[in-house]
Amino acid sequence: MTVVKVFVNYKESIVNPEAEAIKQALGRLGYDDIVDLKMGKSFELTFANQLSHAEIENEVNEICNRMLANFNMENYRYEISDSEAIQ
């Protein structure tokens, strides 16, 4: 089986109010050396072995563009690995 980890984050030009609130709270707790904080979503997709690497990449890109990421506000990246290598 092949496991794909997808990471979705806001684009640089988009302000993430939740991340900004966390960054400010960390500053109030004394962690004032933090100058930026990013947060996002992550997904783990498991594919059957019957698909080629290229087919998996095509499918992941389609899934991300259609459902997991809002292309107006978010970017995504992913990592593909054999499930045997993860264990």
PyMOL commands that set and color helices and strands:
alter all, ss='L'
color gray80, all
select helices_A, chain A and resi 17-28+53-68+83-86
alter helices_A, ss='H'
color red, helices_A
select strands_A, chain A and resi 2-10+40-47+74-82
alter strands_A, ss='S'
color yellow, strands_A
deselect
rebuild
show_as cartoon
